[in-house]
Amino acid sequence: MNKLTKRQKDEIAALAALPDERVDTTDVPELMDWDDARRGQFYRPLKKPVTIRLDADVLAWFKAHSDKYQTAINQALRDYISSSAK
């Protein structure tokens, strides 16, 4: 990835300092239809292989409800973290 020049950094800082109402977005079409949106297309969190011991019935439930049971377990853990942080 190319490094930003001082001029580019100054331009970005000036834009960031602008209040939202001063930003001209008239040339940007408003996107109302999100049907083709894809989540996670650009950001992929780092994955780490782990060994975890789960109760057999818990693992069986996740496997019965999703072919991607490891992803489902990861999402359940993320949901738990989000609900616990509040």
N, CA, C and O of each residue as an XYZ file, in Angstrom:
344
protein
N       0.837     -1.173      0.000
C       0.000      0.000      0.000
C       0.884      1.237      0.000
O       1.870      1.310      0.733
N       0.522      2.206     -0.826
C       1.314      3.420     -0.930
C       1.107      4.304      0.293
O       0.006      4.386      0.837
N       2.160      4.953      0.708
C       2.067      5.886      1.835
C       1.476      7.194      1.339
O       1.670      7.579      0.186
N       0.757      7.871      2.216
C       0.166      9.161      1.867
C       1.211     10.259      1.943
O       2.099     10.242      2.796
N       1.085     11.210      1.034
C       1.970     12.368      1.076
C       1.479     13.320      2.159
O       0.367     13.164      2.664
N       2.285     14.291      2.515
C       1.884     15.288      3.508
C       0.657     16.051      3.017
O      -0.251     16.350      3.792
N       0.640     16.363      1.723
C      -0.502     17.082      1.153
C      -1.790     16.265      1.290
O      -2.835     16.800      1.662
N      -1.706     14.970      0.987
C      -2.872     14.099      1.108
C      -3.338     14.006      2.568
O      -4.535     14.045      2.851
N      -2.385     13.883      3.473
C      -2.739     13.826      4.894
C      -3.412     15.118      5.340
O      -4.373     15.087      6.108
N      -2.903     16.267      4.856
C      -3.501     17.560      5.202
C      -4.923     17.675      4.650
O      -5.810     18.193      5.329
N      -5.147     17.192      3.412
C      -6.481     17.220      2.820
C      -7.455     16.356      3.614
O      -8.594     16.756      3.854
N      -7.010     15.189      4.014
C      -7.855     14.290      4.799
C      -8.188     14.923      6.146
O      -9.331     14.857      6.599
N      -7.210     15.525      6.776
C      -7.448     16.188      8.065
C      -8.442     17.329      7.911
O      -9.308     17.514      8.767
N      -8.327     18.105      6.823
C      -9.248     19.219      6.588
C     -10.671     18.702      6.363
O     -11.633     19.285      6.863
N     -10.799     17.613      5.611
C     -12.121     17.033      5.385
C     -12.715     16.475      6.680
O     -13.910     16.626      6.934
N     -11.896     15.846      7.477
C     -12.370     15.269      8.738
C     -12.838     16.352      9.698
O     -13.719     16.118     10.526
N     -12.249     17.536      9.586
C     -12.610     18.635     10.478
C     -13.911     19.320     10.068
O     -14.507     20.044     10.865
N     -14.357     19.095      8.826
C     -15.590     19.727      8.367
C     -16.798     19.161      9.108
O     -16.875     17.952      9.325
N     -17.747     20.022      9.500
C     -18.992     19.492     10.064
C     -19.789     18.777      8.961
O     -19.669     19.125      7.786
N     -20.590     17.795      9.334
C     -21.329     16.988      8.357
C     -22.160     17.839      7.401
O     -22.234     17.539      6.210
N     -22.785     18.897      7.913
C     -23.661     19.708      7.060
C     -22.892     20.490      5.983
O     -23.503     20.990      5.039
N     -21.590     20.601      6.110
C     -20.778     21.301      5.111
C     -20.220     20.367      4.047
O     -19.620     20.826      3.075
N     -20.407     19.076      4.217
C     -19.909     18.104      3.244
C     -20.928     17.991      2.111
O     -22.094     17.683      2.355
N     -20.494     18.236      0.878
C     -21.377     18.190     -0.290
C     -21.454     16.764     -0.813
O     -20.468     16.224     -1.317
N     -22.620     16.161     -0.692
C     -22.817     14.790     -1.177
C     -23.815     14.746     -2.340
O     -24.363     13.687     -2.643
N     -24.051     15.881     -2.986
C     -25.043     15.928     -4.058
C     -24.660     15.064     -5.250
O     -25.542     14.637     -5.996
N     -23.386     14.795     -5.453
C     -22.968     13.977     -6.586
C     -22.893     12.482     -6.245
O     -22.489     11.668     -7.074
N     -23.285     12.137     -5.021
C     -23.267     10.738     -4.599
C     -24.708     10.234     -4.557
O     -25.520     10.753     -3.792
N     -25.034      9.225     -5.375
C     -26.412      8.730     -5.365
C     -26.740      8.059     -4.030
O     -25.909      7.364     -3.445
N     -27.965      8.283     -3.567
C     -28.384      7.665     -2.318
C     -28.711      6.201     -2.583
O     -29.459      5.884     -3.508
N     -28.164      5.332     -1.790
C     -28.368      3.903     -1.959
C     -29.476      3.447     -1.025
O     -29.326      3.493      0.196
N     -30.572      3.014     -1.594
C     -31.711      2.591     -0.783
C     -31.893      1.069     -0.795
O     -32.471      0.510      0.136
N     -31.410      0.403     -1.830
C     -31.604     -1.032     -1.973
C     -30.348     -1.773     -1.524
O     -29.311     -1.692     -2.181
N     -30.438     -2.488     -0.418
C     -29.297     -3.199      0.144
C     -29.357     -4.699     -0.144
O     -28.645     -5.478      0.489
N     -30.206     -5.111     -1.102
C     -30.385     -6.536     -1.385
C     -29.101     -7.232     -1.829
O     -28.889     -8.404     -1.515
N     -28.243     -6.517     -2.559
C     -27.010     -7.128     -3.055
C     -25.814     -6.888     -2.134
O     -24.683     -7.225     -2.483
N     -26.062     -6.306     -0.960
C     -24.964     -6.005     -0.030
C     -24.368     -7.318      0.485
O     -25.079     -8.299      0.704
N     -23.061     -7.310      0.669
C     -22.366     -8.482      1.202
C     -21.578     -8.073      2.423
O     -20.723     -7.190      2.361
N     -21.868     -8.712      3.516
C     -21.200     -8.416      4.769
C     -19.826     -9.082      4.802
O     -19.671    -10.228      4.379
N     -18.841     -8.359      5.304
C     -17.518     -8.936      5.486
C     -16.712     -9.067      4.212
O     -15.727     -9.805      4.184
N     -17.105     -8.369      3.153
C     -16.387     -8.502      1.892
C     -14.972     -7.945      1.976
O     -14.057     -8.478      1.350
N     -14.788     -6.878      2.745
C     -13.480     -6.238      2.790
C     -12.737     -6.498      4.095
O     -11.506     -6.506      4.114
N     -13.467     -6.711      5.180
C     -12.826     -6.935      6.471
C     -12.980     -8.396      6.857
O     -14.095     -8.911      6.936
N     -11.899     -9.035      7.088
C     -11.909    -10.420      7.555
C     -11.098    -10.476      8.842
O      -9.884    -10.274      8.819
N     -11.754    -10.748      9.960
C     -10.994    -10.824     11.204
C     -10.014    -11.995     11.172
O     -10.258    -13.013     10.524
N      -8.934    -11.831     11.865
C      -7.925    -12.873     11.954
C      -8.508    -14.075     12.691
O      -9.082    -13.924     13.770
N      -8.366    -15.245     12.123
C      -8.861    -16.479     12.740
C      -7.687    -17.227     13.360
O      -6.590    -17.261     12.802
N      -7.932    -17.824     14.518
C      -6.907    -18.613     15.190
C      -7.482    -19.993     15.477
O      -8.572    -20.101     16.038
N      -6.776    -21.036     15.105
C      -7.252    -22.374     15.438
C      -7.098    -22.623     16.940
O      -6.067    -22.310     17.535
N      -8.146    -23.190     17.536
C      -8.110    -23.507     18.966
C      -8.724    -24.888     19.183
O      -9.447    -25.412     18.335
N      -8.419    -25.446     20.320
C      -9.084    -26.668     20.756
C      -9.952    -26.284     21.935
O      -9.478    -25.690     22.903
N     -11.236    -26.629     21.846
C     -12.180    -26.276     22.908
C     -13.042    -27.498     23.201
O     -13.445    -28.223     22.292
N     -13.312    -27.709     24.467
C     -14.145    -28.840     24.863
C     -15.556    -28.330     25.100
O     -15.789    -27.494     25.974
N     -16.501    -28.845     24.310
C     -17.909    -28.477     24.425
C     -18.713    -29.694     24.836
O     -18.343    -30.831     24.541
N     -19.797    -29.447     25.510
C     -20.703    -30.551     25.820
C     -21.213    -31.137     24.504
O     -21.475    -30.407     23.549
N     -21.349    -32.456     24.467
C     -21.738    -33.141     23.235
C     -23.083    -32.643     22.711
O     -23.264    -32.506     21.501
N     -24.031    -32.371     23.615
C     -25.344    -31.925     23.153
C     -25.295    -30.512     22.562
O     -26.048    -30.194     21.642
N     -24.412    -29.674     23.091
C     -24.253    -28.322     22.553
C     -23.695    -28.403     21.138
O     -24.210    -27.761     20.223
N     -22.646    -29.190     20.962
C     -22.052    -29.350     19.640
C     -23.053    -29.968     18.664
O     -23.141    -29.540     17.513
N     -23.803    -30.966     19.116
C     -24.799    -31.608     18.256
C     -25.869    -30.606     17.821
O     -26.319    -30.635     16.676
N     -26.272    -29.727     18.724
C     -27.285    -28.721     18.381
C     -26.768    -27.795     17.285
O     -27.474    -27.547     16.307
N     -25.549    -27.283     17.433
C     -24.995    -26.386     16.421
C     -24.832    -27.114     15.076
O     -25.129    -26.550     14.023
N     -24.362    -28.362     15.118
C     -24.190    -29.114     13.878
C     -25.528    -29.389     13.195
O     -25.606    -29.416     11.967
N     -26.580    -29.593     13.990
C     -27.911    -29.867     13.433
C     -28.537    -28.620     12.815
O     -29.374    -28.726     11.918
N     -28.141    -27.453     13.284
C     -28.762    -26.211     12.818
C     -27.963    -25.480     11.747
O     -28.462    -24.521     11.158
N     -26.747    -25.908     11.485
C     -25.943    -25.195     10.493
C     -24.813    -26.070      9.978
O     -24.120    -26.738     10.745
N     -24.643    -26.052      8.662
C     -23.483    -26.734      8.075
C     -22.201    -26.020      8.480
O     -21.136    -26.630      8.569
N     -22.320    -24.721      8.723
C     -21.176    -23.915      9.153
C     -21.254    -23.733     10.669
O     -21.321    -22.610     11.168
N     -21.243    -24.841     11.384
C     -21.461    -24.790     12.831
C     -20.354    -24.036     13.566
O     -20.616    -23.408     14.592
N     -19.118    -24.090     13.057
C     -18.048    -23.349     13.719
C     -18.289    -21.842     13.619
O     -18.042    -21.102     14.572
N     -18.774    -21.394     12.458
C     -19.116    -19.984     12.274
C     -20.273    -19.613     13.195
O     -20.277    -18.530     13.781
N     -21.255    -20.507     13.326
C     -22.403    -20.252     14.196
C     -21.969    -20.154     15.661
O     -22.467    -19.301     16.396
N     -21.062    -21.005     16.084
C     -20.541    -20.936     17.455
C     -19.791    -19.628     17.656
O     -19.940    -18.976     18.689
N     -18.988    -19.242     16.676
C     -18.253    -17.973     16.756
C     -19.227    -16.807     16.886
O     -19.004    -15.902     17.689
N     -20.323    -16.821     16.091
C     -21.308    -15.744     16.152
C     -22.015    -15.734     17.502
O     -22.289    -14.664     18.045
N     -22.311    -16.899     18.045
C     -22.948    -16.967     19.366
C     -22.034    -16.361     20.433
O     -22.499    -15.663     21.334
N     -20.747    -16.630     20.325
C     -19.784    -16.043     21.271
C     -19.689    -14.536     21.087
O     -19.599    -13.799     22.068
N     -19.708    -14.066     19.837
C     -19.694    -12.617     19.577
C     -20.929    -11.947     20.167
O     -20.837    -10.887     20.785
N     -22.097    -12.581     19.968
C     -23.346    -12.035     20.516
C     -23.270    -11.956     22.037
O     -23.719    -10.979     22.636
N     -22.706    -12.976     22.652
C     -22.555    -12.984     24.107
C     -21.651    -11.837     24.558
O     -21.959    -11.144     25.528
N     -20.551    -11.641     23.861
C     -19.642    -10.543     24.194
C     -20.343     -9.205     24.081
O     -20.217     -8.350     24.958
N     -21.098     -9.026     22.976
C     -21.804     -7.748     22.767
C     -22.826     -7.487     23.861
O     -22.946     -6.363     24.349
N     -23.560     -8.520     24.246
C     -24.589     -8.333     25.269
C     -23.974     -8.147     26.662
O     -24.576     -7.504     27.521
N     -22.805     -8.693     26.884
C     -22.148     -8.562     28.184
C     -21.441     -7.215     28.351
O     -21.229     -6.757     29.473
N     -21.078     -6.585     27.234
C     -20.335     -5.332     27.292
C     -21.219     -4.143     27.649
O     -20.713     -3.080     28.006
N     -22.514     -4.312     27.557
C     -23.425     -3.187     27.804
C     -23.726     -2.997     29.255
O     -24.476     -2.091     29.617
